Amino acid sequence: ILLAKNQTGYENLIKLVSLGFTDGYYYKPRIDYDFLAAHSEGLICLSACLAGHIPHYLMLDQYDEAKKYALRLQEIFGEDFYLEVQDHGIAIQKKVNQGIIRLADDLKIELVATNDIHYLYHEDAEMQDALICISTQSKVNETDRMRFDTDQFYYKSGAEMQALFPNLPRAISNTVVIADKCNCDPFARADLIPAFTS
């Protein structure tokens, strides 16, 4: 996950996304670590959800591989790299979180508590499931279809996040630290539309 801290970060994010779609596209957009390092100024990096490299290796009990990726991102982003802990009620996340906390201790990397958000309210989970069915041309009552494992992918309050991570208060407060670092409004400029002359 990359977040823009300022205008430079926003411009670097545009470069990274553009290159991912134009030169790095292979089933989905991607970039390499050298290009990321060359365009990392003004960006904050979070380690991502279960689909990210670090959690992936922790799921496979490959701590050294996870550590290698964490070190690489720490080298690129320094204090602007955070390891994410999440809890959507998925059993494997407990194991991954233990590995993430160990990495944070070993490498002196700050933790941040996050939650994947695919819909705004808890009660929207059923509607999201129906939308998945529409996009995958499936039926709700089909057992062998794409679906979310839980109904916890909604925008959780601070109190809900604190209840999930009572022993990691710093991970909760780091959400505010990160938000305070982000001072970028790409649409604040008056010259968004090019000037046309006749």
Secondary structure, DSSP 8 states (H G I E B T S, - for coil): -EEE-SHHHHHHHHHHHHHHHHTS-SSS----HHHHHHT-TTEEEE--STTSHHHHHHHTT-HHHHHHHHHHHHHHHGGGEEEEE--SS-HHHHHHHHHHHHHHHHHT--EEE----SBSSGGGHHHHHHHHHHHHT--TT-SSS---S-S--B---HHHHHHH-TT-HHHHHHHHHHHHH----TT--S--S-----
